[in-house]
Amino acid sequence: MDNTPNMQTPPSSTAQVYFSSDVRNMDNWARRTGIPLTTAEALGTTYARAHKWLMSLKTQLIQQHGWQDAEAVADTRMLFTVEAPSPWRSPNGLPLSPKLRLQLPTHASSFFSPERRVQWQMVFHSDIFATQRLIVQPITDILNLIQCLLTGVVTLVYEEQLPQGTYTTTRGLPSVQWLTNNQAALLEVFGHAHFKQLWKAANDRTTSFKVDFEPRRR
């Protein structure tokens, strides 16, 4: 069943999804959250344990939200590639944007490959994560899981323009409610000790968020 909403215009979101493959961001968030940054091999192993969950979210997109497999021949570098028509329509019923295309890599190291940086920016900076995450639960779950797996790689950024300057609030972890609702699956991926660290960090706004201020130039 296709549950994709038949909307003419996308909903507005104050926070924007931002992708960065700069390992320094991960290091900064590791210090902020108190969750030590592990080796690339350990990150890859944890990401591999999340494959089952990510594939189940792909299945939900196909079965419940009208997405389709996009690759006639499987690309082994990709865990999956799925597409969906844009849900946004002009008054004449024409799509307002190209097809949505969501990809995730088989190996976490792909997120840090210089050759792939633009590819992942196109995925995470697209309408999929700008608006679809607000109305399609599996997209929200994918974003939140990636934040847990690779904290600092994908963040939610909100900018507020005030007379004295710009405040930028960045969120690095999902909500405690999401962690609690998905505890069983998270424990399977991360184990008890890491899950407790994630929950503690997400439960504290000083560790799950950071605020930067840039004074207005006069």
Salt bridges, closest charged atoms under 4 A:
ASP22 OD2 - ARG24 NH2 2.74
ASP27 OD2 - ARG31 NH1 2.57
ASP69 OD1 - LYS58 NZ 2.89
GLU71 OE2 - ARG101 NH2 2.95
ASP75 OD2 - ARG77 NH2 3.04
GLU83 OE1 - LYS99 NZ 3.81
GLU83 OE2 - ARG101 NH1 2.64
GLU188 OE2 - LYS52 NZ 3.82
ASP212 OD2 - LYS210 NZ 2.86
GLU214 OE2 - ARG217 NH1 3.65
